[in-house]
Amino acid sequence: MSQLPQIRIPATYMRGGTSKGVFFNLTDLPPAAQVPGSARDALLLRVIGSPDPYGKQTDGMGGATSSTSKTVILSNSDRPGHDVDYLFGQVSIDKAFVDWSGNCGNLTAAVGSFAINSGLVDAARIPQNGTAVVRVWQANIHKSIIVRVPISDGAVQETGDFELDGVTFPAAEVQVEFIDPAAGGDALFPTGKLIDDLDVPGVGNFQATMINAGIPTIFLDAAAIGYRGSELQADINGDAKALAMFETIRAYGALRMGLIDDIEQAAARQHTPKLAFVAPPVNYTASSGKAIKATDIDLNVRALSMGLLHHAMMGTAAVAIATAAAIPGTLVNLAAGGGERNSVRFGHPSGSLRVGAQASQSDGGWSVDKAIMSRSARVLMEGWVRIPDGSF
């Protein structure tokens, strides 16, 4: 029997924030995968090692978690005022599915350095020492993002002393600014309310703040669903009944937000919306063993991604947290103590994170100019990724 050879594709494996993913330059992909469609999806699935009924992604680059089953495609941008177009694909672990419905805020931190290292940013815009401002067009949600990349001796600086909870080692700080982060150009509050009553058949009726910022997100009050808000992954991810409840709430929230037309469509939209629950600050011990004091945070937030409690916090969900916290009267704002604020520090399973947002009200509605957070990024491996010919 004849055997097909493997083909190799230039790729870079990078950490961005608390996520990892395989990065590609669009022009390095095989021609059939340079355009959206089934060939591109099949290629990325094979690269990552999905679908895997064992849930391990052993035969691919994925790490068997939502934070490590990710792909990025970058290209030169022909949009005025932008350097690169950034397309993010969240790869399902156990299904033959790539979700293109949202952004990854964590990997955004790595987009700037990959763009510079790949020659996608005009060399004249990169200082010998200082900060390179990379202007990114986020192609999934059609938004502008500014990534500020530290430069030393003309090269991207990746090492440093910036510590990010959820990442083991310190690195150089990368500041990310999400401009006008209302997701996809939709209304910031799709229902027109800061707090809604969300009726979930078979589960209950809950107050919810549903917001389009960074990524569509549904916020619940932790106490209303029987939680403290200080849970770690082990407290939830082994509880099949709890995970089914969260997914049902997420599905009905997606329907209420107008993201789907029928409840059955939620299964094919795993990446968005996100579901999170909030609570006032309490003392707890993070997954690393670090003691988080209630006096050092404004609130606690726990978020689910791809059906499981996230080990830290998705970058895009952090944008949603910052935005909702800046608007008096949302569940996030109330959990943080209420009132006006332009930044918030929240506790998550791996520690804490400070994020900021500039919100304003006019004509009875709210808008957000930008949200800001600090992350770090690092190249882990570069060269070629190999997949069997005929995989796409």
N, C-alpha and C positions, 0 to 999 in steps of 0.2 A: 504494500500500500504506500502510495506517495505521501510524503509529509511536507506540509507548508513550512517555509522558513519563518523566523521571527523578523520583524522589521523594527528599526529603531527610530525614535523621534526625539529631537532635542528638547530637553525639559529641565526644569529646576525645581527641587523639592525645598520648600521654604516654610518656616514658622512665621506667622504673623499674629501678634497678640497671643491668645491662648488656643489658637487653631494651627493646623498644618495643612498644606495642600500642594498639588502639583501644578506648576506654572508653565504656560506655553506662550510663545510668540505666535500669533495667528499664522504668519507666513511660514512657520516651521511645520505646521500640521499638513498631513496629506491633503491634496486638493479637495477631495470629497468631504473632508471634515472642516474645511475653511469656511463653510456656510452652515447656517443652522439646519438641523434635520436629523434624521435617523442615523446617518453615518457618523456624524459628530457624537451623538449620544452613545452609540455603540462603542466607539473608540474610547471615550472617557470611562465608560463602565468597565471595559477590559483593563484599562490602565489602573483603575482603582481596585479592581478585583470583585466586581459586583455583576449580577446578583449572587450572593453567597448564602445558601441555606444554613450553613454552619454559623453565620454571623461573625466571621473572623477576618475576612478579606485576606487570607493567607497568600493567595496567588495574585496579589496586586499591591499597589502602593498605599491603599487605605489602612487606617488603624482601627477599624471596627467601632468607631464612635462617630457621632455627628460632627465632632470638632476636627476629625482627621479624614473624613470622607469627602474631600473637597477638591475642586479644580478651578483654575483661573486661566483665561485667555486674554492676552493683551495685544493691542495693535496701535499703530499711529492713528491719531485722531484728526479728522478733517473738520472738526467742529471748532469755530473760532474761539480762541482763549483757552484751549485745552491741549495737553500734550499727548495723552493716551486715552483710548477707550478700554474700559475694564469690564469684562463679562465674567460672571461667577456662576458655576454650576455645582449645586449641592447633589451629590451622588447618593442614592439610596443604597443601604447596605444589603438588604435582602430582596429587593425588587429591581427589575430592569427599568430603572426610572432615574432621570436626571431632572431636578427641579430648577428651573430658570426664573422663578417668580420673585426672587429677592436678592439682596446684597449680602455679603459677609463683611461685617465691620472689622473683625479681627484681621482677616487677610488683607483688608485695605491698607493696613500699615506696611505690608510687604510689597504692595503694588509700586510704590515710589522707587524703592531700591531696585526691584526687578526691571522697571522701566529704564532706569539710569544704566544699569549693568548691561542691558540689552541694546543700548544705543537708540532707544525710542524717545529720548529727551535731547533737545538741541544742546550740544556741548557748551555753547556760549552762555547757557542759562545755569551752568553748574559751577559754583565758585571753587577756588582752590581750597579754601577752608571756610567753614560757616555752615549755612543751611541752604539746601536746594529746595525750591518750591515746585513741586510736581502737580500740575493741574490735570485732574482725572475726571473723565466723563464716565459715570457709572451706567453702563448700558442696560442693565436689568431694570432699573427704576428711573432712568433718565434724570439723573441728578449730578450736580457738580460737587466734587470733593477736593480739598487741598491737603496734600500730604507733604509735611516738612521733614526732609531727610537730612540728617547730619552728614557733613562732608569733611574729611580730613585728608590733606595732601592730595586733593583731587579725586579721591575715591570714597565710596559710601562707607561710613563708619558704622559698624554693627556692634562692636563691644562697648561697654560702658558700665555705669553704676546705677542705672535706673532699674528699680525692682518693680515687678508686676505680679501681684498675687495670682497664682495659677500657673506661673512660669518658674521653673526651678532656679535658673541662673539669671543674674543681672545682665543688662545689655544697654545699648544706646537708646535714648528716648526718641520716639517718633511722634510728633503731634499731628493729629488728624482732625480736620474741620469739615463737617458735613454742612454744606450750604443749602438753606431752605429745605430741611430734611423731611418735609411732609412726603411720605412715600408715594412714588408714582404720579405725583401731581394731583392726587386726590385730596379731598377735604381732610384737615387735620383730625377732626372728629366726625367720622362718616355718618353718625346718627344725629349730629348736631348737639349732642349732650356730653357734659363732662362725666356724668355717671348715668348709666342705663340700668334698667332691670332686665337681666338676661334670663329668659325662661328656657330651661334645658329639660325636655321631656324625659322622665324616668330618673332624673338626677336632682333637680331642684331649681329654685329661682335665686339668682345671685345679682348683687350689685356689681357692675363692671365698668371700668374705664377702657374704652376701645379707641385706640389712637393710631394714626398713620404717621409715624415719624421714625426715620431710620429703617424700620420694617414694621408692617402692621402688627400690633400687639394688643392682647387682651389682658388687662390687669384685674385681678380679683383680690378681695380681702382674705388674708390667710385664715383668720379665725372663722370666717363664714364657711370654709370648706374643711375645717377641723385640723388646721396646722398652726404651728407657732411662727413660721417664717424663718426659722433658724435651722431647718433640716439640711442634711447632707444627702449625697446620692444614695447611700445605702438605706436611708429611711424611706425612700420612695421607689427606687428603680427595681426593687425586688417584689413590689406589691402590684400584682397584675390587676387587681380590682381598682386600685388607685389610678394606675396608668390608663385604664379603660375609661374611668370617670373624666380624667383630664382631657383625653382625646375627644370624648363626646362633647364636653364643654367647648373645646377649641373648634369643633366642627360647627356647632350652633352659633358660636361667635363669628366664625367666618361668614356664615350665612347672613347674620345680622349686619355685618360690616359691608355686605355687598361684594365680597370677594369670590363667592361661588353662587350659583343659581339653584343648586340642589344639594341637599345634605350629603348625598353619596359622592359628590365631587371632592369632598375634603380629603379623601384617601389618596387622591392624585395630586394633592397640593400639601405635601408634608412640611415644606420649609416655611410656609407662611399660611396664616398668621402665627406668631408666637403666643404662648400662654405663660403668664407669670403671676405670682401672688406676692403680696406685700404685707409688711407688718411693722409696727414701731420697733425701735432698736432694743435688743436684748443682748446680754452677754452670751457668747457661744464659742466653741472651739472649732476652728476651720479644719478642713480635711488634712492639712499639713501639720496639724497640732498647734498652730498659732492661735493664741487667745485673742479673740475680737471683743473689745469692750463696748458696751452700749454707749458710753460717753464719747467714743471715737467715730461713731457713725450716726447718720441721720435717720436711717431706716434699714430694714432688711428686705431683700428681694430674692426670690427663687424663680428660675425660669426653666421651661422645658423646651427642648429642641429635638426634632425628629422623634418624638414620642417618649423621651427620657429626660430626667432632670439633668441639666447641664452642670458640668463640674466647676464652672466659674460663672461667666456671663458673656453671652454673645455681644459682639461690639455693636451691632445694629440695635439690639434690645437695650443696650446701655444708652444709645441715643434716644430711644423711646422713653426710658426712665428719666433722663435729663430733661426732656421736653415736658413730660407730664408733671415732673416735680416743680417746674417753673411756672405752672399754671394753677393758681389757687382754685381749690375745689375738686381736683381729681383725687382718686383713691391714693395715688402715689404721693401727691402733695400732702394730703391729710395724714398719711402714715408717717411722713417726715415732720409733722408738726404744724402744717398749714402755713399760710402767709406767702409773701413774695420772696423768691430766692432765684439766684442765677447759677447756683451750683449745688451739688448734693454729693455726699459720700454715702454709699450704700454697702451693706454687707452681703456677700454671696458665699457659696460653699467653700471657695478657696481663700477667702479673705475679704478685702474691701477695695473699692474703686471710687475715685472722684471723677465726676463728669459735670459739664456745664452746658447751659443753653440760654439763648437770648430770646425771650418770648414777648410779644406785644399784642394788645387788643385794640381793634378798630372796627367800627360798624357792627358791634356786637359779636364779632368773631375773633378767634385767636390765630396768630401766625407765629412762626419761629424763623428767625433770620439764620441762625446757625447753631450747631451743637459741636462741642469740642471735647476731645479726650486724648490722653496720652497712651501710647502702646509702644511695643518694640518689635523688631523683626530681624530675622537672620537666615542666611542661606545655609541649608543643612547638607545639600548635595546637588551637584550640577553635572550635566553630561547628556545622557540619552536614557529614555525609558523604552523598554522593549515589550512588544505585544505580538502574538502570532499573526502572521498575515492571514487575511480573510476574516478578521475579527469585526470588521465594520463594512 
